[in-house]
């Protein structure tokens, strides 16, 4: 990969994030190059359009070199400005991308196809160099080939030193080795009708999203109208913004006067607590966890003594439990990527999503006994990323989403209840079970907030906010908090019954 190729790839992703086609600027290890000349993003994507994050992405791509080239002084100045905090700093991704455009190769699809062709010729190189990468994907179909861009192996040299000196800018694929893997069944594969899953692609990002917000790639067109018997707008709720400062993933404490959430995205996100009044207004905000790491999805325990969250504080995203004040955090999810915890009603177990060994794009739901550490697998989906693991009041069932289906599963081995999305081929996300266990609220991607009445299996859209997700019910079932960018930036909102 040449210098100009890296700039072309980075600017394309910047502009896609600026147009809200992506929730934010992806990290290098989430980028997949396809033989058809397209670039996909697979994995957690931190929310937001941060210029410095975009500069870090470009720097990582430029740090892979199959040959040394000298970066023009003007180009080095642009990168230096992207990290600066003075008045000359770029104020938007569009502005940063436009400044980089003169240094980008002109034909991006041709670049991508050429890189994949090079990778194909290196596919049989020593697999030992693939440590930590994507492997063991299904080979029973004929999905497109993709290329993984890996992070740098040696990051000891400070960024400021690399940018401040006229060094050769190094560019390479996968640390001089291009890794070719088959795309997972979720991404572009085609099955026979007998074993074909819903043709919807979902992406995890803890990491979701960044946070861990999921990003959909190659989703098939949704039907413009719901099927017969499905009601759209009901007009029975109102919504208001209560935390307008980059707040995500809210959760009510057992006492409805407190709410936890995470604030910030990317390489730093803190766990926060907001004390609220009877009308839902915020009275005070305090910091619970801020260790300069990425901390997401706080969930207070039913007794209020502990808090669960996911974090990359040890290098790999995992689920942690700490005291309610954030102290004494310990990892409870074991090895491997894990995220999005939820407490059982009795506070003894946590449910969470965990990636499959060697298959990071495939998630399943597990539970862990917080006291003993005993873990149990709940689902065994061979593709895609379940989301939710919302407990029913009795603690014997959970609800979660998988692709375009809403699933209610008994933890004791009983029957599984599967309900299709009310909008055909549209992803179902972030379901939450009501305190009485009678309703499930969830997102239909691109359409809004929906409610399922379990007794009648009637679904109805209750709010047309297409960006709303990660719902939490108040203890009395009359309020639902969630995050949304309906106002133009991510914030926590609250729905109340009229």
Buried (B, 14 or more C-beta within 10 A) or exposed (E): BBBBBBBBBBBBBBBBBBEEEBBBBBBBBBBBBBBEBBBBBBBBBBBBBBBBBBBBBBBBBBBBBEEEBEBBEEBBBBBBBBBEEEEEBBEEBBBBBBBBEEBBBEEBEEBBBBBBEBBBEBEEBEEEBBEEBBBEBBEEBEBBBBBBBBBBEEEEEEBEEBBEEEBEBBBBBBBBBBBBBBBBBBBBBEBEEEEEBBBBBBBBBBBBBBBBBBBBBBBEEBEEEBEEEBBBEEEEBEBEBBBBEBBBBBBBBEEBEBBBBBBBBBBBBBBBBBBBEEEBEBEEBEEBBBEEBBBBBBBBBBEEEBBBBBBBBEEBBBBBBBEBEBEEBEBBBEEBBBBBBBBBBEBBBBBBBBBBEEBBBBBBBBBBBBEEEEBEEBBEBBBBBBBBBBBBEEBEBBBBBBBBBBBBBEBEEEEEBEBBBBBBBBBBBBBBBBBEBBBBBBBBBEBBBBBBEBEEEEBBBBBEBBBBBBBBBBEEEEBBBBBBBBEEBBBBBBBBEE
